[in-house]
């Protein structure tokens, strides 16, 4: 072989048994080449597979990506994944943008709690300690509000004023607080014998130290309330509510309708809540359905952070969802243990997935044949010369057009840990 091209195998005959023998030889060579290419490519084809085989019960902690197809196809996989978490008692936080099919899976099967405009059951601070409330407020949209560490003193004042009236630190209680009247609130609590003079003096001292952050904190809660209003419980003091942290502590599945990826404050508040859960060492699954990732650094870092959580990302076109950012795409898919690929309409997205799954060494066989009359040793004869040229080349294991042409229910399944690749139909 020279430069990836195998030597040409030449033959000459005038017909008869010699030609048949050479044909047998070519057949054997072609068969060996096909076997080599099949083994090198590593693609296994199955007639059909069920979701419980695709996602066995023990896969409930796996990082999974589902990209492509229509909503009904993706929901079929989602249901099995959610069911696995429910049966294992593992908490799952689900974020989506008005996916009623996803909500129906949760409610119709009693898998967990849905927070949306028709079931306002979300309270951001349920199960939070003061320190965690401070961390969440200060870390959410830092560049926009720039709340300094002294803002903790203001949040502590509100926390203690609520406690002295036996009120829990729900989000709505912080949001409804008149931050420009904190001094009056402290004096009223003292006048009504709800706090001692020492406590009142201490709160006034905290107010002096954090006064400059009052307007920022007030703006934060005003803006957050507008983004959380469609899911926030309207009377947390009476009926309570579910937060990200409380759901994780109880091993519950909480399905939250973000309404829009543009609700950056809400997304960051949830991500910061998840970070607190990770720091506490809780196990959970994080399920994203069509939620934009590319322009939210907190969310992107959360997905790539190593902890006791796993990620499930579901999208009709993940590459498009990431705004075509190659670095983000490489990072996100690199963390996945199992990838389910359905049909994609974008050739560029198909090409990116082909590149991700990789290439293999393929041998191409080309045939050539020359024939004609010639004179040899004064005898006229008809000669045929034919041969094969075998060329080594690299080729995608799955070509972009193969992803594009997948039919309803047909999938490629790629296991990033083992490198296994399957093409099948989901029954």
N, C-alpha and C positions, 0 to 999 in steps of 0.2 A: 504494500500500500504506500502511496506517495501523496502528501498533501490532502489526506482524507479521502482519496479516491483509490479503490481497490483495482488491481490489475484486471484488464479485460480478459475474459476467457473466450478464446476463439475456437471455432469448429469449422470443419469442411466435410461435406459429404455429397453424394449424388443420389441420396434417398435410401430407403430400405431400413434394415435393422439398426444401422449406426445412428441414424437420425432419431430413432425411438429411444435408444440408450441415452443419447445426449439430452433428449427431452426429459427423461427420468432424472438425470443429473440436475438439470435446471429446476425441476419441480422440488427436489430435495433442498436445493440451495434457497429457493424462495420460501420454503416452509420454515427453514432455520432462521431466515431473516425476519419473517413475520413473528416468530416466537420471541426472537431477541427484542424486537420493537415493542411487542405487547408487555414483556417483562420489564423493559426499561421504562415504559410509560407508566406502568403501575395502576392503570385504570381498571377497576372491577365493575362489571355490569350485572345488575340484578333486575329481575322482571318487576318486582314490587317490594315495598317495605312498609311497615306500619310505624306510627310515631312512637309507640312504646319500645320498639326495637331501636329506632333512631335516637331516642332519648330515654334510656333505661333509668330506673329509679335512682341508681347510684350516681347519675350525672347531674344531680341537683346543685352541685357546687361548681360546675364547669362554666368557663367563659364562652359564650355562644354568640355568633353573628348570623342573622337571617337577613338576606338581601335579595330583592327582586320579587317578581310575581305580583299577584293582586292581593287585596286585603284578605280575602277568604282563605287563600293558601297560607299566608303568614299567620292568620288566627289559628289555623289547625295546629301549627307547631307551637304557638304561644300557649294554647290550652294545655298541651301535654307538659310543657315546662312549668307552668303555674301549678298544675296538679302535682308534679313531683315535689315542689317546695311545700305545698300544703300537706301532703302525706308524710313528709319528713319533719314537719313542724318548724320549718326554717322561715324566718322573716323575709319578706320581699317588699321592696319599695318600687312602685311602678309609676313612671311619668309618661304621659301621653298628651296628644293634642286633639281632644274631642273624639277619640276612638270608642264609639258606643259598643262595637263588637267586643272589644277588650273588656269594657265594663260589664257587659252581659255575662261574659265567662266568669267573672269574679262573683257577681251577684246571684246568677242562676244556679251556680254550684256551691254557694255558701263558702267560697274560698277565703273571703276577707271583707274589707271595708272599701267602699268607693266614696271619694270626695269629689263632688262636682256641683254644678249650679242647682241640681235637683236634690242633692243630699249634702248640705253644708255641714260637714262634720270635722273640718280641719281646724286645729288650733296649734300654731307653730311652737308654743312654749310649754305645752303639757309635758310633765315629767322632767322639766329642766330645773337645775339648780341656778342660783344667782350667777355663779361664775360662768356657767354655760350660756346664759342669756347675754351676759356681757360679751363673751367671746363671739357669739353669733352676730350681735349688732355691730360690733367693731370690725368684724372681718368681712361683712357683706358690703360689696361695692365700696371698697376703701377709697378708691380714687375719686368717686363722686361726692362722698360725704366727709371724708377725712376726719372722722371722729377720733379725737386723741384719747389716750389712756385715761385721762381725767374724766371722760364720759362715764366711766364705771361708777363714779361717785353718784352721778345723777340717777343711774339705773338702780343703784343700791337704795337710794332714798325712796323711789317708787316701790321697790320690793318690800321695804320695811313698812311703808305707809299702808300697803295692801295687807300685810301680815297682821298689823295691829287691829284691823277690822275683820280678821278671819277670812280674807279674800285671797284666793289663790292667784299666783302670778301668770294668768293667762295672757295671751298676746293682746286680746281686745282691751284688757285693763291697762296695759302699757300704752296702747295706741290711743285710748280715750283720755289719757292723763293730760291736764293743762300744764305743760312744763314751765310756762312763764308765771305760774301761780304756785310754785312749789313751796315758797316761804309761807304763804297763807295757809296752805294745806297742813304744813307742819304745826303752825300755831293753832289751827282748829283742832287737830288731834290732841294737842296738849291741853287746850281749853276744855275739851270733852273727856279728859282723864283717860284717854286711850294710850297715851305714852307718858313717860316720866319727863321731868325737866332735863335730866341728864341725857336721855335719848333725844329729846328735842334739840338740845344744844349740840349734840353730836351730828344730828342731821343738818342743822344750819351750817356747821363747819364743813360738812361734805358738799353742801350747796355752794359755798364760797369757793371751794377748790375746783368744782366742776362747772361753774356758772357759764363759762365760755362755750361749753358744748351743748347747752340746752337747745339752742335753735337748730343745730345740726341733727340732734336726736329727734326733735319734733318733726323735722322735715323727713327724716328716715321713716318714721312710723306713718306719716301722712302718705308718702309715696308707696310704702309697702302695703298699706291698707287698700289702696286702689287696685293693686295687682292680686291681692289675696281675697278680695271681697267675694268673688264668685264661688269660693269653696269654704270660706271661713264660717265657723259656727257662730250664729247670731246671739246666743245666750250661753256662753261657756260657763258662767258662774252657776247656772242651774243644771244644764244638761251635760257639761263637760265637752270634751273633744279629743280627737286623735292627732298626735303629732308624729313626725318621723321617728323620733326617739322612743316614744311610748309604744308605737307599733313594733319596733325592733325589739324592745325589752320584752314584749309579750309574745314574740314569735308570730306576729300577725302579717297578713298581706294587706298592704295599703295602696290603693290605686288612685292616683291624683291626676286630675285633668288640669294641665297648666294653662289651657285655653290658647296660649300662643308662646312660641319660643322667644318672642320679644319681651316677655315678662322676666327680664334678666334678674331683677331683684328677688323674685320668688324662687327662681332656679338657684341662685346663689345662696339664699336662705336655706333651701333644702340641702344643698351640697354641704354647707357648713354644719348642718344638723347631722348629716351622714358622717362627716369628719369626727364629730364628737363621739358618735357611736363607735367608729373605728378606734379612736383613742381609748375608749372604755373596753375594747376587746370583744365587742359583740359580733356575732356572725350574721350575715344577711346577704340577700341577692338584690342587685340593682338592675331594674328592667327599664330600658328606654325605648319608646316607640315613636319614631319620626321626630325626635327632639333634636334641634340643631346643636351641634357640638363645637364646630370649628371656631366660632368667635367667642367662646366662653372658656377662658383659661382655667378657671376653678373646676368646671365640669370636666374638661379634658384631663387635668391632672388627677382628678378623682378616679377616672376610668383607668388610669395607668398606675395608680398607687397600689403597692403590694400590701395586702392586709387580709383579714378574715372574710372578705366579701368577694363575690363574683359578679360579672357583668353579663347582661343579655341585651344586645342591641338589635332592634328590628326596624327595617326600613325598606321602602320600595326601591331605593337606589342609594346605598351607603356612600358611595363616592360623591354623588351629587349632593347628598345631605351635608357632606364635609366641605362643600363649596370647591371641590376639585383640588384641595390642598394635599399634595402628595405626602408631605411629611406627617401630617395628622393621620392620613389614611394608613400609612406604613406603621405608625405607632399603634393605632387602634386595632388593626387586623393582626398585628404581630402579637398582641396579647390574647387573641382568641385561641381556644383549644379546638373548637369545632365550628366550621363555617358551612351554612346551608345556602347554596346559590340557586335561585330561580331565574326565570327569563328576565333579561334587562333590555330596555329599548335603546339605551345610549351605547354607541360603539365604543366611545372613550371609556366608559365604565367597564364594559366587557373586556377591553384591552387591559385595564388595570388589574382586574381579577385574574385574567390569564397570566399576567406577569407575576402576580403574587403566588399563585399555585405553582408556577415554575416550569422549567423546561426539562427535556430528556434527550438522550442521545439516540438519534434515529438513523437507520441505514436505509437509504433510497436506492432502489434497483432500477436501472434503465436498460432496455434491450435495444440492440442494433442488429441489422441484418443486411448483408450485401450479397447479391447474386448476379450471375451473368455467364456468358459463354467465353471459353478460353481454350487455347491450344497448348497442350502439354505433351512433350515427346511425340509431336506430329499427330496427336489425337485431339479431336475436337470434343470438348465436354462441357457440361453445364455444372457450375460450382456454386455452392451456397456457403457463405461465411456468416456466422452469427455469434453474438457474445453478450455478456452482461457487464455493466459497469455499476459498482456499488460505491456510493458516496456517503460518508458520515456527515451528519449535520445536527444542529440543535433545533428543537421545535417545541412549541408550547404543548404541555400535557393536555390542556383544553384550549382550543382556539377561540378567539372572541366570537366568531360567528356561531360556534356551538352553544355558547351561553345565550346568545341572542335568540336562537331558534328553539330553545327549550319549550316544550308544550305544557299545557295545563297539568299540574301535578308532577311534572318531571323535574328532577333536581340533580345537582352535583353536591356531594358531601365530602368536605375536605377536613381531615384530622391533622392539625398542625403538630401534634405531639408525635404521632407515628408516621406521618406522611402518607397515610392511606387515602385513596381517592375512589369514590363510588359514584356511579351514575345509575339512577333508578327512578321508579315512580312511587309516590307515596299513596298507599291504599287508604 
